Amino acid sequence: MARPHVVVISYPAQGHVAPLMKLSLKIAAHDVRVTFVNTESIHKKIRVSMPEKDREEGLISLVSIPDGLEQEDRNDVFKLAESIGRVMPGDLEDLILKLNRSNVDEQIKCVIAETSVGWALQVAKKMGIRARFGLLEQLAWPCLYIFHGLLRIKF
């Protein structure tokens, strides 16, 4: 029986990966195959931090694609952003084609990305795949306001 398959892609920086990984685990818990895509430099960190049971059960496939930078350039956010936007779209498209060829019963039905990697949504649209994006960074501001008492909400 065919099972839905989604690709999730995050901007490779602190504060971006964890929320989408948590979302991916929730999606996978509903018997949806999830391929979590990140850069090669972040890939190893994700594998180490992922709970053992999730790795064993195979809920999520972790896949890396190159960001086009040398190690020392990754600390420059402007170089990183430019390189990711230039290099990763083609590699993401190739990856999706490869995944779809490898299992006809689990074709990719949706790409989920955060706004910082909006090019991923363009790749999905070009390939005829539904795309969804999350505004993860916009969710933080109301939380900060509530925490500091600047926004009064009655419960």
N, C-alpha and C positions, 0 to 999 in steps of 0.2 A: 504494500500500500504506500502511495506517495505521501511524503511528509513535507510540510512547509520548511523552507530554508531561507534564512535571512542573513545578510551581511551587516555587521555593525562596525563602524569605523569612527575613531576618536582622534582628536588632535593629540600628538604625542608629548604631553607635558603634565606636570603635577596638577592635580585637581580636575583633569579632563577625563582621564582613563577610568578611574574608580567608579564614577556614577554610571558610565555606560557599561562597565563590566557587571555592576549590580543589576542593571536593567537586563542585560544579556542572560544572566542567571535566572531571572524571573521569567523571561521569554522561554528559555530552554526547559524550564520546569513544566511547561504546557506542551511538551513533546514537539517542540519546534527546533529544528537543527539551526544552530547559530555558528557562524564563522566570524570570529572577532579579529579584525585586521588592525595592525599597528606597524610602526616602523621597526626595523631590525634592532635599533638601539634600545627600544622600550620592551621588545618582545621577551627577552630573558627576565627582566624585572617582573613582568606580568606572570610568567610561568612560575616563578618562585613564590609570588604572593598569593597565587590562586589556591584555594583550599584543596587538600589532597583528595577528598571525596569527589569533588567536581572534576578533577583531572581523571580519576579512575572511572567514573561513570561516563565520561565522554560527552557531557552535556554541551560543551563548547569546544570548537576547534580553534586553536590560536594559530594565526598565520601572520607572517611578517612580509613586508615589502620594503625595498630600499627608500631612503629619504634623499639620497643623492649628495650627502654631505660627509666630510671627514669628521672624525670625533671632535676635534677642537672647534669646529665651526658650529656644532650643535648648541653651544652656549650663547650664540648670537641669535636672538629671536627673529631678527629681520632676515638673516640668511636662511634660517630654518623655514620660516613662512614662505619665502620666495622659492626655495628648493622643493618643498613639499608640493606647492601648487604647480610647479613645473614638471616634476618627476613622477609623482605618485598617481596622477590620473591614468596615465597609460598603463602602469603596472596594475592598478586596480581593475581596469578593463580586462587585461590579460588574465588576471586571477579569476575573475567572474567567468570568463569563457572556459578556463580550465576546469573550474568547479562544476560548471554545467555539463561539460563533456564527460566528466568522470562519473556522474551518477544521474541518469535520466529521470529517476524517480524522485530526486530531491533537487529540482531546479530552483534557482534563487528567485524568490517572489518579491523581495523587498530589500532595500538598502536603508539602513538607519544610520544617520550621521548627525554630529552636532554642527552648529552653524559655522564654526571655525574651519571646517573642511567641506564647505559648500560645493566645491568642485566634485565631490563624491556623488552628490545628487544630480549633477549634470551628466556624469558618467552613467548613472542608472537610467536617467531619462533617455539618453542616447541609445541605450541597449533595450529600451522598452520595459524596464523594471520599475515597479512602484518605488517611490522614495519618500522617506519621512525624515524630518530633522528635529532636533531638540534644542531648545534654548536654555541649556543647562546653566550658562553663566547668568542669565536673567533671573533664574530662580533664587540665586544667592542674595540679591539685594533686599527683597522683602524679609528674608530670614534675618539679615543683619539689622534691619530697622526694628523688627520685633524684638530681637535680642537686646538691643540697646535702648528699648523703650521709646523709640522715635515714632513708631506706628502703633496706635492704640487699637486693639481688636478685642471686642467682647465675645466671649465664648459661651 
